[in-house]
Amino acid sequence: MIVFVTGGARSGKSTYAEGRAARSGEPVTYLATAVAFDAEMRDRIGRHRAERPAHWVTVEEPLNVPAAVQHAETPVLLLDCLSVWVNNLMFHDWKDAQILAATDDLVSAARNHAGTVILVTNEVGLGIVPDNALSRRYRDVLGWVNQRCAQASHEAYLLVSGLPLTLKGKP
Protein backbone atom coordinates (compact mmCIF):
# COMPACT_ATOMS: atom_id res chain seq x y z
CA MET A 1 0.00 0.00 0.00
CA ILE A 2 1.22 3.51 -0.82
CA VAL A 3 0.15 6.42 1.40
CA PHE A 4 0.85 9.93 0.07
CA VAL A 5 1.08 12.79 2.59
CA THR A 6 1.50 16.38 1.44
CA GLY A 7 1.15 19.89 2.78
CA GLY A 8 2.99 23.15 3.17
CA ALA A 9 5.98 23.84 5.38
CA ARG A 10 5.17 23.15 9.05
CA SER A 11 1.73 21.85 8.13
CA GLY A 12 2.15 18.72 10.28
CA LYS A 13 2.74 16.29 7.43
CA SER A 14 5.80 14.59 8.96
CA THR A 15 4.13 14.32 12.37
CA TYR A 16 1.06 12.79 10.73
CA ALA A 17 3.17 10.33 8.71
CA GLU A 18 5.24 9.34 11.74
CA GLY A 19 2.09 8.78 13.79
CA ARG A 20 0.62 6.67 11.01
CA ALA A 21 3.78 4.55 10.91
CA ALA A 22 3.91 4.19 14.71
CA ARG A 23 0.23 3.23 14.97
CA SER A 24 0.80 0.34 12.56
CA GLY A 25 2.53 -1.55 15.35
CA GLU A 26 4.95 -2.91 12.73
CA PRO A 27 8.71 -2.37 12.41
CA VAL A 28 9.47 0.86 10.54
CA THR A 29 12.25 2.01 8.26
CA TYR A 30 12.62 5.79 8.17
CA LEU A 31 14.17 6.83 4.85
CA ALA A 32 15.63 10.32 5.26
CA THR A 33 16.68 12.33 2.20
CA ALA A 34 18.16 15.43 3.86
CA VAL A 35 21.85 16.32 3.65
CA ALA A 36 23.61 18.13 6.52
CA PHE A 37 25.19 20.87 4.41
CA ASP A 38 25.50 23.45 7.21
CA ALA A 39 25.32 23.74 11.00
CA GLU A 40 21.62 24.57 11.11
CA MET A 41 20.79 21.55 8.95
CA ARG A 42 23.02 19.29 11.08
CA ASP A 43 21.09 20.47 14.17
CA ARG A 44 17.75 19.94 12.44
CA ILE A 45 18.69 16.41 11.35
CA GLY A 46 19.95 15.67 14.87
CA ARG A 47 16.65 16.77 16.40
CA HIS A 48 14.70 14.61 13.95
CA ARG A 49 16.87 11.58 14.77
CA ALA A 50 16.38 12.12 18.50
CA GLU A 51 12.58 12.41 18.14
CA ARG A 52 12.17 9.14 16.22
CA PRO A 53 11.62 5.91 18.14
CA ALA A 54 14.99 4.25 18.82
CA HIS A 55 13.79 0.90 17.46
CA TRP A 56 13.05 2.33 14.00
CA VAL A 57 15.63 1.61 11.32
CA THR A 58 16.99 4.84 9.83
CA VAL A 59 18.39 4.90 6.30
CA GLU A 60 19.87 8.17 5.06
CA GLU A 61 19.87 8.29 1.27
CA PRO A 62 19.82 11.63 -0.55
CA LEU A 63 19.92 10.37 -4.16
CA ASN A 64 19.22 6.69 -4.82
CA VAL A 65 15.87 6.65 -3.10
CA PRO A 66 14.29 4.02 -5.41
CA ALA A 67 17.01 1.51 -4.47
CA ALA A 68 16.61 2.32 -0.77
CA VAL A 69 12.87 1.65 -1.03
CA GLN A 70 13.53 -1.56 -2.93
CA HIS A 71 15.94 -2.82 -0.25
CA ALA A 72 13.85 -1.88 2.79
CA GLU A 73 13.02 -4.97 4.81
CA THR A 74 10.52 -3.66 7.37
CA PRO A 75 6.75 -3.86 6.80
CA VAL A 76 6.46 -0.05 7.00
CA LEU A 77 8.67 2.41 5.16
CA LEU A 78 8.35 6.14 5.76
CA LEU A 79 10.12 8.31 3.16
CA ASP A 80 10.62 11.90 4.34
CA CYS A 81 10.72 13.61 1.97
CA LEU A 82 10.25 13.74 -1.80
CA SER A 83 10.73 17.54 -1.82
CA VAL A 84 14.26 17.32 -0.48
CA TRP A 85 15.02 14.36 -2.75
CA VAL A 86 14.02 16.36 -5.85
CA ASN A 87 16.14 19.28 -4.58
CA ASN A 88 19.12 16.92 -4.15
CA LEU A 89 18.73 15.54 -7.67
CA MET A 90 18.50 19.03 -9.16
CA PHE A 91 21.58 20.10 -7.18
CA HIS A 92 23.43 17.19 -8.81
CA ASP A 93 22.38 18.45 -12.26
CA TRP A 94 19.80 15.80 -13.03
CA LYS A 95 17.61 16.65 -16.00
CA ASP A 96 13.83 16.74 -15.60
CA ALA A 97 13.40 13.52 -17.60
CA GLN A 98 15.93 11.74 -15.36
CA ILE A 99 14.10 12.87 -12.23
CA LEU A 100 10.76 11.69 -13.59
CA ALA A 101 12.28 8.34 -14.62
CA ALA A 102 13.67 7.96 -11.08
CA THR A 103 10.20 8.79 -9.77
CA ASP A 104 8.75 6.00 -11.89
CA ASP A 105 11.39 3.68 -10.40
CA LEU A 106 10.42 4.86 -6.91
CA VAL A 107 6.73 4.20 -7.59
CA SER A 108 7.58 0.75 -8.91
CA ALA A 109 9.66 -0.05 -5.82
CA ALA A 110 6.86 1.22 -3.56
CA ARG A 111 4.28 -0.92 -5.38
CA ASN A 112 6.51 -3.98 -4.95
CA HIS A 113 7.06 -3.39 -1.22
CA ALA A 114 5.31 -6.07 0.80
CA GLY A 115 3.87 -3.62 3.32
CA THR A 116 3.07 0.08 3.54
CA VAL A 117 5.13 2.88 2.01
CA ILE A 118 4.37 6.37 3.31
CA LEU A 119 5.59 9.18 1.05
CA VAL A 120 5.91 12.68 2.53
CA THR A 121 6.27 15.76 0.32
CA ASN A 122 5.70 19.48 0.25
CA GLU A 123 2.93 21.04 -1.78
CA VAL A 124 4.68 23.97 -3.45
CA GLY A 125 2.13 24.84 -6.10
CA LEU A 126 -0.31 26.89 -4.03
CA GLY A 127 1.71 30.10 -3.80
CA ILE A 128 2.74 32.77 -6.23
CA VAL A 129 4.76 32.03 -9.36
CA PRO A 130 8.43 32.12 -8.30
CA ASP A 131 10.50 35.02 -9.59
CA ASN A 132 13.36 33.02 -11.08
CA ALA A 133 13.80 30.14 -13.51
CA LEU A 134 15.39 27.68 -11.06
CA SER A 135 12.61 28.10 -8.50
CA ARG A 136 9.95 27.75 -11.24
CA ARG A 137 11.67 24.59 -12.48
CA TYR A 138 11.76 23.15 -8.95
CA ARG A 139 8.06 23.92 -8.43
CA ASP A 140 7.19 22.32 -11.77
CA VAL A 141 9.33 19.19 -11.36
CA LEU A 142 8.20 18.59 -7.77
CA GLY A 143 4.61 19.08 -8.92
CA TRP A 144 5.05 16.38 -11.58
CA VAL A 145 6.77 14.06 -9.07
CA ASN A 146 3.95 14.62 -6.56
CA GLN A 147 1.30 13.95 -9.20
CA ARG A 148 2.88 10.63 -10.17
CA CYS A 149 3.21 9.52 -6.56
CA ALA A 150 -0.29 10.66 -5.58
CA GLN A 151 -1.84 8.91 -8.58
CA ALA A 152 -0.04 5.68 -7.63
CA SER A 153 -1.14 5.92 -4.00
CA HIS A 154 -3.97 4.06 -2.35
CA GLU A 155 -4.50 6.85 0.16
CA ALA A 156 -3.59 10.54 -0.04
CA TYR A 157 -3.79 13.28 2.60
CA LEU A 158 -3.27 17.03 2.57
CA LEU A 159 -2.21 18.49 5.92
CA VAL A 160 -3.34 22.01 6.75
CA SER A 161 -2.50 23.49 10.17
CA GLY A 162 -1.96 19.99 11.54
CA LEU A 163 -5.28 18.66 10.27
CA PRO A 164 -5.39 15.89 7.66
CA LEU A 165 -7.78 16.27 4.78
CA THR A 166 -8.47 13.03 2.92
CA LEU A 167 -7.84 13.38 -0.81
CA LYS A 168 -8.03 9.71 -1.71
CA GLY A 169 -8.84 6.46 0.09
CA LYS A 170 -10.26 5.88 3.53
CA PRO A 171 -10.64 8.85 5.88
N, C-alpha and C positions, 0 to 999 in steps of 0.2 A: 504494500500500500504506500502511496506517495501522498504526503500532506504538505501543502504549500502555505506558508505563512508570510504575509507581507504587511507593510505599513511604513509610515514615515520614521524619521529619526526619533528615538525615545518614545515610540508609540506603545511599547510593551511587547513587541513581537518576539524577542529572544526569551523574555520571561515566560510568555505563553508557551512557546515551543519547548522550553526546558521543563515546564510543568507538565506538559503533555507527555514528554518522554519519561519523566519520573513517575507519573501516574500509571504508566503501562506495567510497572512492576517487573519489567524485563531488564536485562543488562543493556547498557547504552554505550555507544561510541559517539563521542563528540568530535566532529570534524571541523577544525578551526582553520580559517583561511587567512587570518590577519598576519601581517609581518611587523615585527618590532623595529621600525625604522628610525625611531627617536625615543627619547626618555619618556615622554608622555604616553606613547603607544606601548612601551615596555611596561609602564605602570598599569595601564588599562588592561593589557593582556594578563598581567599578574593578578589583578583583582578578579577578572573573569575565571581564571584557573582556581583561585581560592574559593570562589562562590559555588563552583560545581561540586557535586558529590564526589568524594574521594574514590569511590568504587567504579566510577565511569572511566572508560578508556578514552584518553584524549589522543587524537591524531592531528598534528599540525601540518597542513599541506596547502601552500599558497597557489600552486599551479596545476598539478596533475590530480585534480579533484575527481574526475571520472574513475581513475585507477584506485584512488583511496576508497571510493564508494564500493567499487567492485570487490575490494579485498577486505572490507569490513566483515567481521565475524559475529557481531552481536545482533540480536533480533531487532534492536532499535538503533537507527543512525540519525543523528541530528547534525545537519550541515549548517553552520553559521559563519559566513553568509555568502550568498551568491553575489551580492553587490561588491564585496571586497574582492572576491575571486575575479570578477570581470575587470575591476580596477587593476588587479595584479597582472592579468593577461595583457591589458592595454599598455601597462607600464613596460612590459617585455616585448612591445611592438607586434603583438599578434594582430592580424588583420581581422576585420569583421567576420568574414566567412570562416576563418579558423576558429574564432570564438563560438560561432553558432554550431560548427561541426563538433566542437568539444562539448557544447550543451547537449547536442543529440546523443553523444556518448554518455554523458552524465545521466540523461533521462533513461537510456537503455540500461545502464548499470543499476539505477534506482528501480526500474521495473523488474529486474532480475534478482533483486535483493529478496531474501526469503521472508523478511519481516516488514517493518515500517521505516520509511525514510522521510524525515521531516526536513523540508527545505525552507530556510529563512532568507528573506531578501528585503531590500528597501524598495518602496514605491517612489520613484523619482519623477514621475510624469504628471504630477498634479500641480506643480508650480509654474512659474513663468518660464518662457523660453530662455535658456542660458545665453549669456552675452558673448560666448566665444565658441569656436569650432570644436575644440576638444571636449568641452563640457556638453555641447549638443550631441556629439558622437557618443559619449558615455551614456547620456540619457537614452538615446535611441537604441544602442546595443543592449543595455541592461533591460530596456523595455521589451526587446525581442526575446532575450533570454527568459525574462519573467513570463512572457506569453507562452513560450514553449513548455516551460516547467508547469505553469498553472494548467494548461490544457491537458498535460499528461497526468495531473494529480487526480486522486480520488476525492480529496477534500481540499478546500482552499478557504483561507481566512484573511480578512483585512483587520488589522488592529488600529484602533483610533482611541487615543487617550486611555490605553490599557484595556479597552473593551473589544472583544473579538466579534466581528461581523462575519457571518457565514456567507461565503460566495458560492460554495459548491460542496455538495455532500451533506452529511448529517450535521445538525446544529450542535 
